[in-house]
Amino acid sequence: MKASGRRDLQIKRVSSRKRSREEPRTHLTPVRKRGGATCPQKCKDWRLSSVMAEYCSDSEDLFGDYDSILEDSSLLERLDAAEQNERRRDDDRSDFTALRARQTREDVLTDSILDVLTDEPFEEFQERVDGAAKRSRLQDGDKTSTPLRDIEDKSRARRSVTEEMKRTMLSNAAAPSSVSRSVGLKEAVVSEEISVALQAMEEVCAETTDLGPFYGLPTKVKELMFTLRGIKDLYDWQETCLNLDCVQQRKNLIYSLPTSGGKTLVAEILVLRELLCRRKDCLFVLPYISLVQEKVRGLASFGLELDFMVEEYAGSKGRFPPVRRRNNRSVYVATIEKAHSLVNSLIETGRMDDLGLVVVDELHMLGDGSRGAIIEMTLAKVLYTTKSTQIIGMTATLGNIKDLQMFLRAENYTNDFRPVQLKEYVKLNDTIYEVDPKEEECFKFSRLLNFKYSSSMQKVDPDHIIALVTEVIPAHSCLVFCPTKKNCENVVGMICKYLKEEFLHLRKEEKAVLLRELKASGNGSMCPVLRRTVPYGLAYHHSGLTSEERKLVEEAYSNGVLCLLTCTSTLAAGINLPARRVILRSPFVASDFLKRSQYKQMVGRAGRAGIDVAGESVLILQDKDRHMAKTLVCAPMENCYSNLMHDDGKGLLSLILSLIGLNITSTVDQVRDFLCGTLLSVQQQHLCAETSLTEAVQQSVDLLKDKDLITVTAQSLQVTKLGRATFKGSVDLTYSDVLYKDLSKGLEGLLLNSCLHLVYLVTPYDMITQCRPDWMVFFRQFTLLTAAEQKMSAAVGVPESFIARKAAGQTVRKTVNMEVVGRMYLALVLFSLLKETNLWSVADRFQLSRGFIQSLLSSSSAFCSCVLHFTEELEELWPFRALLTELTRRLSYCVTSELIPLMEVSGVMESRAKQLYNAGYRTLTHLANADPSVLCDTIENLFKKRANQIVASAKMLLNERASALQEEADELLMKPSDQPTEARRLA
C-alpha cells in the first residue's frame, strides 16, 4: 500500500527518466535550472497528469528533473524514512495482532500529519513529523495497548501516508482561499511553467520534420510504395544514403551510381519528405519531355493520397509564376528549360523561400552544350538567392566530381551497386572476349560463337547479329543499339528474315492488338516495317516514330509482347527499358565515336532487376576499331566542364542579361561576384586560359549594350524593354532582335482570315537548318494557298516567282533570304497539319518523316509560348497576346477541338483520346470520376495500371485547376493590406 502510494506520487513526473544535467538549457528547462528565481512549487490540479500525457511522449521529460510537485523534497524524504524505520523494526514480527496494531499506529500518524498540513510552516511541520515518528516507536513497546476493535474501526477510513499526502496536497491546491502565501506562490510558478511547457510542446510538434518510421515519413507512404510501385524494401545503399548526416542536416548532395541502380527512388523519398514534413515546394528537373510526363503520371497517385499537387512544366505547359497555394504544396516536374524559367519567375516574385528542394536528374548534363549552360544558370541562381533550398543531384560516375561539389557546395556519395550483375563483352570476328581492365590487352577470351551461317547469311549479316540475338530471344529480351535511324530499320528487317516460324505463334493475340493500335494511331496508316516485324515480336525505336508509336512500342516491350528492339542511343538516355542482353551494333553514333558516358548508359540497360540474375552487353568491333575500343571500355570516366562559354559565350550573355533583369545584380562588380559561385569560376583556369573571366564579363556587358538589351551608366546596369522581353520569354539572344523585327513588321499587315501568318511568326528559327525544301512540293503547296495567303508570303520575302523558278530548276538572279524561305516552307508544313490534323498524310505530302514533323510541331508550340511571354513585355505588340494564346493551345495538341480536354491529361495520346471520347468520357471531369476497372473493360488494350495512372492524372489536373480558381477567388475577396482607414484619411 505504501509503495503504491509512492508510485502514485511519482507519476506526477511526465517521465521516470531524468534529463541529463549537461544538456542545453532551453525554454523547456525548469526555472531553477535556468538560473532564474526559485520559489516553492505546488501542483495546480489533479488533471495535470492526464493533460501532460496527452501532449508528451513517454520518452521525453519536459520538466527536466522535477522529482516531485514540491521544489523541496525533504518532506517526502522524511516521510519515507519514517516508514522505512517502521518496516525494519517490524520485520521479525509475524504476529497478526501486532501487524494490525502497527497499521493502526501508522494511520494515527497519517492523521496527525494531515491535521496540521494545511497551515503550518514547513519547518514546524517537519518537527511534528519527527515527533510523531518518535511516539510511534514508544507505542511499539506495548503491543496490547490499542484494542483490536478500535484498530479495525479506524482502518476502514485510513490510507497510506503518501496516498493521503497526495490527496491532501491536491485538495489544498484546489482550495486557494485556505492556502498560505508561500503555497500560493508555488502554485503560480508551477502553473506558469506548465503553460510555457505546453506552448513549447505545440511549437516543437509544429516544427518537427519526422512524421513517421519510413525515413521520417508516415507508414502510409511505405504502403503506397508497395501498392503503386511494388517496392517493399530499399536497397542497402538507398538506406545508407537517406540516413547520411548531410541528408539529415539538409546539406546539398551529389550521388552517383551506375544506370539502373535505383537513384530516382531516393530522390522521390526526399521530395516527399520536403512536401509532407517541411511543407515546402519542390522542383524535379528531368532532361526530356517524355521523362517529365512519365514522372507526372508516376507521382499523381501519391499526390492524391498524400494531398500535394503535381504540376507539369514541359513544352508549352506550365504557369509563370506558379500559383501560390496556401493549403497545398506542389512538386514542379520540369524540363531543363522550363525549370530555368520557373526559377526566374520565383526570384522575380520574391518566392524562392517557398522552394525547399531542387532535384536534378542527369546532373552530368552540365557538360552538354547549351542545355548544360541552362542547368548551371538555374543552380547558380538558386545558390545565390536562397540559403534554405537544398539541391540534390543524381549523376553518372564522373572523373571530376569534386568540381561539381565545389560548385554546389555539396557532399558526395558514390556507390557501384547494380541490382543485377553486368558482364561486358566485345565481339571481334566470330570470337567473344570479356572486358577485363586487369588484362594487359583489356580483353580476355571467353568463347567462340556457335552458330552455323550459310554463305548467303554471311553476306547479309557479317557481324553475326542474328547469332547473338537468337541466343536470348524469345525467352529473354534484347536491345540492339544502331548508329543511325535507317540502320535500326534495316537490322530489324534483316533479323526477321531468318527467324523461325514459331516466333509468329508467341502471344499472337496481343501482337494483333498492338498492330491495331499502331494503325489507329496513324488514322488508318501504319509503318510497313512495323507491320512486318511486330508479328515476330520485334520492332524498332527512334525519333522517326511519332510519340504515340514510341509509347505503344515501349509498353509492348515492357509487357513482353515484343522481345527485341533495334534502337538509337536516345533510348538509353530516355525511358528505362532494360534487357537481358544489350548489343552495340557499332562503336559509333552516326559518324562520331562513342563517348564513354554514352557507352556506359547503353550497356547499363543490361539486366532486369527481379527477373535476370545477370545482364550482358556485347560491343561489335571491327579490327580497325580495336585500339579505340580499349579506351572506350577501360578508360576512366570523362570530366564534366562548364558550358557558359560554349558557342561564343552565349550562355554567359544570357545569364548576365537575366541577372540584371531580375535585379540580382546592377553593377559589373556584382556580376563578377555572382559568377564566383558558378562552375565556370571553379574551372576558370582550364576554360578561361585565353580570356580571363573578368574580361569575359566586360565583353559580354558591352555586347549586350550593343544589342540594345541593357543600358550602362556610371552607376548601374539596367535592362531595356527588349532585354526584359528576351529573358522573360526565354528567347535565344541570337534571334531576339530578328523576332522583334518580324513581329513589328507583321503588325503592319497581319493576315487574320488565316492562321498562316501567325504560324510563320512562331516557326522556330533553329529548325530551319534541319530541313531543306523540296521545290516541287513547295510550289505545289504554294499554289493551293488563297490569294491573301500568297500575298502574305510575298510580303515576308517569299514570292511565287521565286518558288516557281526554283521548282523549274532555273537560276534566280534576285537575292532572296534563304532563311526566310526555309522558315516559310516549315510554316506550310505546320499550316497543313493544323488544317487536317493527319500527321501521316502531311508527312507523305512533304516527303518528311512523321517523327520530324512531330518534333517540328512540339518545338513550334514551345516557341509559340516563348513568343507569347515576349510580347507580354512589349506594349506595342499587344495584339499578339490573345492571338498567340489560342495558337499555342492548337499547336500543343494538333487535334480536333473536342479532343483537347482529354489530351491535356498526361499520357493520353490522340488515339486513346478518341477511344475515350467515343466511350462517353468527353471532359476532364468525366475522366477524373471514371472507375479504372470500368475503363479497362470499355477501352481496348488498356491495362489496369495505365487506367489507374490516367484517372489519377485527370484527378490531379482537375484538383490543380480547382485549387487555382479557389486561390484566385480568395485573393479577390481578401481585404487589401493598404486599405485606407479613417485615421489614415485624417492624417
Sequence and secondary structure as in RCSB ss.txt:
>XXXX:A:sequence
MKASGRRDLQIKRVSSRKRSREEPRTHLTPVRKRGGATCPQKCKDWRLSSVMAEYCSDSEDLFGDYDSILEDSSL
LERLDAAEQNERRRDDDRSDFTALRARQTREDVLTDSILDVLTDEPFEEFQERVDGAAKRSRLQDGDKTSTPLRD
IEDKSRARRSVTEEMKRTMLSNAAAPSSVSRSVGLKEAVVSEEISVALQAMEEVCAETTDLGPFYGLPTKVKELM
FTLRGIKDLYDWQETCLNLDCVQQRKNLIYSLPTSGGKTLVAEILVLRELLCRRKDCLFVLPYISLVQEKVRGLA
SFGLELDFMVEEYAGSKGRFPPVRRRNNRSVYVATIEKAHSLVNSLIETGRMDDLGLVVVDELHMLGDGSRGAII
EMTLAKVLYTTKSTQIIGMTATLGNIKDLQMFLRAENYTNDFRPVQLKEYVKLNDTIYEVDPKEEECFKFSRLLN
FKYSSSMQKVDPDHIIALVTEVIPAHSCLVFCPTKKNCENVVGMICKYLKEEFLHLRKEEKAVLLRELKASGNGS
MCPVLRRTVPYGLAYHHSGLTSEERKLVEEAYSNGVLCLLTCTSTLAAGINLPARRVILRSPFVASDFLKRSQYK
QMVGRAGRAGIDVAGESVLILQDKDRHMAKTLVCAPMENCYSNLMHDDGKGLLSLILSLIGLNITSTVDQVRDFL
CGTLLSVQQQHLCAETSLTEAVQQSVDLLKDKDLITVTAQSLQVTKLGRATFKGSVDLTYSDVLYKDLSKGLEGL
LLNSCLHLVYLVTPYDMITQCRPDWMVFFRQFTLLTAAEQKMSAAVGVPESFIARKAAGQTVRKTVNMEVVGRMY
LALVLFSLLKETNLWSVADRFQLSRGFIQSLLSSSSAFCSCVLHFTEELEELWPFRALLTELTRRLSYCVTSELI
PLMEVSGVMESRAKQLYNAGYRTLTHLANADPSVLCDTIENLFKKRANQIVASAKMLLNERASALQEEADELLMK
PSDQPTEARRLA
>XXXX:A:secstr
 HHHHHHHHHTTSS SS   TTS   TTS HHHHT          TTHHHHHHHHS TT  TTTT  SSSS  HH
HHHHHHHHHHHHHHHTT   HHHHHHHHHHHHHHHHHHHHHHTTS HHHHHHHHHHHHHHHHHHTT TTSS HHH
HHHHHTT   HHHHHHHHHHHHHH GGGS HHHHHHHHHHHHHHHHHHHHHHHHHHH    STBTTB HHHHHHI
IIII   S  HHHHHHHT HHHHTT EEEEE  TTS HHHHHHHHHHHHHHTS  EEEEE SSHHHHHHHHHHHH
HHHHHHT EEEEESTT   SS    SS  EEEEE HHHHHHHHHHHHHTT GGGEEEEEESSGGGGGSHHHHHHH
HHHHHHHHHH SS EEEEEE   TTHHHHHHHHTEEEEE    SSEEEEEEEETTEEEEE TTSTTSEEEEEE  
    HHHHHH TT HHHHHHTTTTTS EEEE SSHHHHHHHHHHHHHTS GGGGGTTHHHHHHHHHHHHHHTTT 
  HHHHHHGGGTEEEESTTS HHHHHHHHHHHHTTS  EEEE THHHHSS   BSEEEES SEETTEE  HHHHH
HHHTTB  TTT SEEEEEEEE GGGHHHHHHHHHS        TTHHHHHHHHHHHHHHHHTTS  SHHHHHHHH
TTSHHHHTHHHH SSS HHHHHHHHHHHHHHTTSEEE SS EEE HHHHHHHHTT  TTTHHHHHHHHHHHHHT 
  SSSHHHHHHTS GGGGGG    HHHHHHHHHTS HHHHHHHHHHT  HHHHHHHHTT    S   HHHHHHHH
HHHHHHHHHHH  HHHHHHHHT  HHHHHHHHHHHHHHHHHHHHHHHT GGGTHHHHHHHHHHHHHHH S GGGH
HHHTSTT  HHHHHHHHHTT  SHHHHHT  HHHHHHHSTT  HHHHHHHHHHHHHHHHHHHHHHHHHHHHHHS 
 TT   HHHHH 
